[in-house]
Each structure stands twice: as C-alpha cells, then as structure tokens.
Amino acid sequence: MLDGLVPPLLVVMLALVLFAGRRSYLQRRPQHRVPVDGAIIVAVVAFSGFLELEMGRTPTYKYGPVRLWSGDIYSNQNSQQVADPYTFTHLVHGAALYGLLRLMFAASPPSLRFAIAISAESAWEVLENTDVVINRYRADTIALDYYGDSIINSMADILACALGFWVAKRFPTWLTVSSIIALEVVLGFWIRDNLILNILMLLHPVEGIRTWQTGR
C-alpha cells in the first residue's frame, strides 16, 4: 500500500540504485558527470510525481483553473496552485540542504550534491503527500482543509528547493543564513507559519501555537 514510509523509501531506493549505477558508469566515462547527474534528477523527480499520482494526488487544482499563485493559505487552493506562501519554505530546504551536503560531501562535485539534495527533497514531497502525513497536518496544524499537494505544486516545491540550493551556492554563507532567518520571520508575521513552526507542529503540536495560528 502506498502510504506511510513506503513511498519515500521507494524514492530513496531508486536514488540509491541510480547513484550506484552512476559510479560504475562514470568510471568509464567521467566526462559525462553533469549529464548523468541531471538524468538522475529527472528520473527521481518523475518517479516521485508518478507515486503521488498513484497515491491519489491530483495533477492540478481540481475545482478551477490553474494559477501561478494562491496567497490565501486558508483556501482550498493552498498547495494546489503552482506556488503559494509555503513555496518559500522550500527555498529554505534547498539552502539548508546545500549547507549540510557541503559539510558532509565537501570533496564531491556540486552536480552530485545537487542530485542528492533533489532526491532528498523528492522523498520528502512524497512523504508529505501520504495519507498518514496529510491526516496529521489536518489534525494538528492550521492546515485544516489540507488534502495534499497537487502534483504541479509539488513539482514547483522541488523547483524552489533547487533554486534555494543554487542561490546558497552562489551567496556567501552569512548572507544565506541571514536570508533564511529573514524569510522565516516574514512568513511568521505574514501567515503565522514558517518552516520551523511547520516542523514543530507536525512532530510535537503545541496548543498555544495552534490557537495563535488560527487567530482564536
């Protein structure tokens, strides 16, 4: 059954198989490193979208036209249109993954670290769209009407993660960290939610925070 940890584990397993094949292939054709890493990214992201479709997520917003932006996090278009305020949290994902992977795999080429980051983000997107996590969001966070991401929204989130990764690669560390803090603060005031609060409320709900977020 495609629920719980099974879907993200399938993404991780595919990524591990592809990375193992990458190593063997590049021993013979090292000049193909960047195209191979790009192919791995395409394969992992496409597989993630397929899994989400099989789990019942809709390709697009099912109650109206496709829009590039939906700013109301309390509407049923949240996480259904291409982008929304939560898209900014995926920029933070990308920047954080860049920093973590730079520490863990400093000797690895940037294209490989990028492929690992996108694979990790894809696994998270799939996990986030399982019924187990969706029901958890609905029960313990402000996402009372959340019924999963549309596939175009999920793919846009992965793209935002990719953008965050490459921005962090180009910016000085102090500027990246300052930008992350500023973004979290802005989101906190704007939608009463951000990446830190989202993780906290998913793992260990705090009733006082939930009350503040819902404005009661």
C-alpha positions as CSV (number, residue, x, y, z in Angstrom):
1,M,0.0,0.0,0.0
2,L,1.3,3.4,-1.0
3,D,1.2,5.1,2.4
4,G,3.4,5.9,5.4
5,L,7.1,5.3,4.8
6,V,6.7,3.1,1.8
7,P,6.5,5.8,-0.9
8,P,9.5,7.9,0.3
9,L,11.5,4.7,0.8
10,L,10.8,3.7,-2.8
11,V,12.2,7.1,-3.9
12,V,15.3,6.6,-1.8
13,M,15.8,3.1,-3.1
14,L,15.6,4.3,-6.7
15,A,18.0,7.1,-6.0
16,L,20.5,4.7,-4.4
17,V,20.3,2.4,-7.4
18,L,20.9,5.3,-9.7
19,F,23.8,6.6,-7.7
20,A,25.3,3.2,-7.7
21,G,24.9,3.0,-11.5
22,R,26.4,6.5,-11.8
23,R,29.6,5.4,-10.0
24,S,30.1,2.5,-12.3
25,Y,29.3,4.4,-15.5
26,L,31.5,7.4,-14.6
27,Q,34.5,5.1,-14.0
28,R,34.4,4.6,-17.8
29,R,33.1,8.0,-18.9
30,P,34.0,10.6,-16.3
31,Q,33.3,13.4,-18.8
32,H,29.6,12.6,-18.6
33,R,29.3,13.5,-14.9
34,V,26.9,16.5,-15.3
35,P,24.5,14.9,-17.8
36,V,24.4,11.8,-15.7
37,D,23.6,13.7,-12.5
38,G,20.9,15.6,-14.5
39,A,19.4,12.4,-15.7
40,I,19.2,11.1,-12.1
41,I,17.4,14.2,-11.1
42,V,14.9,13.9,-13.9
43,A,14.3,10.2,-13.1
44,V,13.8,10.7,-9.4
45,V,11.5,13.7,-9.8
46,A,9.4,12.0,-12.4
47,F,9.1,8.8,-10.2
48,S,8.0,11.0,-7.3
49,G,5.3,12.6,-9.4
50,F,4.2,9.1,-10.5
51,L,4.0,7.9,-6.9
52,E,1.9,11.0,-5.9
53,L,-0.5,10.3,-8.8
54,E,-0.8,6.7,-7.7
55,M,-1.5,7.9,-4.1
56,G,-4.4,9.9,-5.3
57,R,-3.0,13.4,-5.6
58,T,-4.5,15.4,-8.4
59,P,-2.3,16.8,-11.2
60,T,-3.7,20.3,-10.8
61,Y,-6.3,22.2,-8.8
62,K,-9.5,20.2,-9.3
63,Y,-12.1,23.0,-8.6
64,G,-11.0,25.6,-11.1
65,P,-8.3,27.0,-13.4
66,V,-4.6,26.6,-12.9
67,R,-3.0,29.7,-11.5
68,L,0.6,30.6,-10.8
69,W,-0.1,31.9,-7.3
70,S,-2.5,31.4,-4.5
71,G,-1.8,33.7,-1.5
72,D,-4.6,32.5,0.9
73,I,-3.4,29.6,2.9
74,Y,-6.8,29.0,4.3
75,S,-8.5,28.5,0.9
76,N,-8.8,25.1,-0.8
77,Q,-6.3,26.4,-3.4
78,N,-3.5,26.3,-1.0
79,S,-0.9,23.7,-2.1
80,Q,-3.0,23.2,-5.2
81,Q,-1.8,26.0,-7.5
82,V,1.7,26.3,-8.8
83,A,3.0,28.4,-5.9
84,D,1.8,29.7,-2.5
85,P,3.4,31.2,0.6
86,Y,4.7,27.7,1.6
87,T,6.8,27.6,-1.6
88,F,9.2,29.9,0.2
89,T,9.8,27.3,2.9
90,H,11.2,25.1,0.1
91,L,13.8,27.7,-0.7
92,V,14.9,27.3,2.8
93,H,15.0,23.5,2.3
94,G,17.4,24.0,-0.6
95,A,19.7,26.4,1.2
96,A,19.8,24.1,4.2
97,L,20.5,21.0,2.1
98,Y,23.3,22.9,0.3
99,G,25.0,23.7,3.7
100,L,24.5,20.2,5.0
101,L,25.8,18.4,1.9
102,R,28.7,20.8,1.7
103,L,29.7,19.7,5.1
104,M,29.1,16.0,4.5
105,F,30.5,15.7,1.0
106,A,32.9,18.6,0.6
107,A,35.0,16.6,-1.9
108,S,32.1,15.7,-4.1
109,P,31.3,17.7,-7.3
110,P,28.4,20.2,-7.0
111,S,26.3,18.3,-9.5
112,L,26.3,15.2,-7.4
113,R,25.5,17.2,-4.2
114,F,22.7,18.8,-6.2
115,A,21.3,15.4,-7.3
116,I,21.4,14.2,-3.7
117,A,19.6,17.3,-2.5
118,I,16.8,17.0,-5.1
119,S,16.5,13.3,-4.3
120,A,16.0,14.1,-0.6
121,E,13.5,16.8,-1.4
122,S,11.6,14.5,-3.7
123,A,11.4,11.8,-0.9
124,W,10.1,14.5,1.5
125,E,7.5,15.6,-1.0
126,V,6.3,12.1,-1.4
127,L,6.2,11.5,2.3
128,E,4.3,14.8,2.8
129,N,1.6,13.6,0.4
130,T,0.9,10.3,2.0
131,D,-2.4,9.9,3.8
132,V,-0.7,9.5,7.1
133,V,1.1,12.9,7.0
134,I,-1.9,14.6,5.4
135,N,-4.2,13.5,8.2
136,R,-1.5,14.6,10.7
137,Y,-1.4,18.0,9.2
138,R,-5.2,18.2,9.3
139,A,-5.4,17.1,12.9
140,D,-2.5,19.0,14.5
141,T,-1.7,22.1,12.4
142,I,-3.5,25.0,10.8
143,A,-3.9,23.1,7.6
144,L,-7.5,22.1,8.5
145,D,-8.6,21.7,4.9
146,Y,-5.4,20.3,3.6
147,Y,-5.8,17.3,1.3
148,G,-2.4,17.0,-0.1
149,D,-0.4,18.9,-2.8
150,S,-1.4,18.9,-6.4
151,I,1.4,17.4,-8.5
152,I,2.2,20.8,-10.1
153,N,2.5,22.3,-6.7
154,S,4.7,19.5,-5.5
155,M,7.0,19.8,-8.6
156,A,7.1,23.6,-8.0
157,D,8.2,23.0,-4.4
158,I,11.0,20.8,-5.7
159,L,12.0,23.5,-8.2
160,A,12.0,26.0,-5.3
161,C,14.3,23.7,-3.4
162,A,16.6,23.6,-6.4
163,L,16.6,27.4,-6.6
164,G,17.4,27.7,-2.9
165,F,20.3,25.2,-3.3
166,W,21.9,27.2,-6.1
167,V,21.3,30.6,-4.5
168,A,23.1,29.3,-1.4
169,K,25.9,28.0,-3.6
170,R,26.5,31.5,-5.1
171,F,25.9,33.6,-2.0
172,P,28.3,34.0,1.0
173,T,27.3,31.9,4.0
174,W,26.4,34.9,6.2
175,L,24.1,36.2,3.5
176,T,22.4,32.8,3.1
177,V,21.9,32.4,6.8
178,S,20.6,36.0,7.2
179,S,18.2,35.4,4.3
180,I,16.8,32.3,5.8
181,I,16.2,34.0,9.2
182,A,14.6,37.0,7.5
183,L,12.4,34.7,5.4
184,E,11.3,32.7,8.4
185,V,10.4,35.9,10.3
186,V,8.5,37.4,7.3
187,L,6.5,34.1,6.9
188,G,5.8,34.1,10.7
189,F,4.2,37.5,10.6
190,W,2.6,37.0,7.2
191,I,0.9,33.6,7.5
192,R,1.7,32.8,11.2
193,D,3.6,29.8,10.0
194,N,7.1,29.0,8.6
195,L,9.4,26.0,8.2
196,I,10.3,25.8,11.9
197,L,6.7,26.1,13.1
198,N,5.6,23.7,10.5
199,I,8.0,21.0,11.6
200,L,7.3,21.7,15.3
201,M,3.6,21.4,14.9
202,L,3.9,18.3,12.8
203,L,6.2,16.5,15.3
204,H,5.0,17.9,18.6
205,P,1.9,20.1,18.4
206,V,1.6,23.0,20.9
207,E,-1.9,24.1,21.6
208,G,-0.9,27.7,22.3
209,I,0.8,28.0,18.9
210,R,-2.1,26.4,17.2
211,T,-4.5,28.9,18.8
212,W,-2.3,31.8,17.8
213,Q,-2.1,30.5,14.2
214,T,-5.8,30.1,13.9
215,G,-6.4,33.5,15.4
216,R,-8.7,32.3,18.1
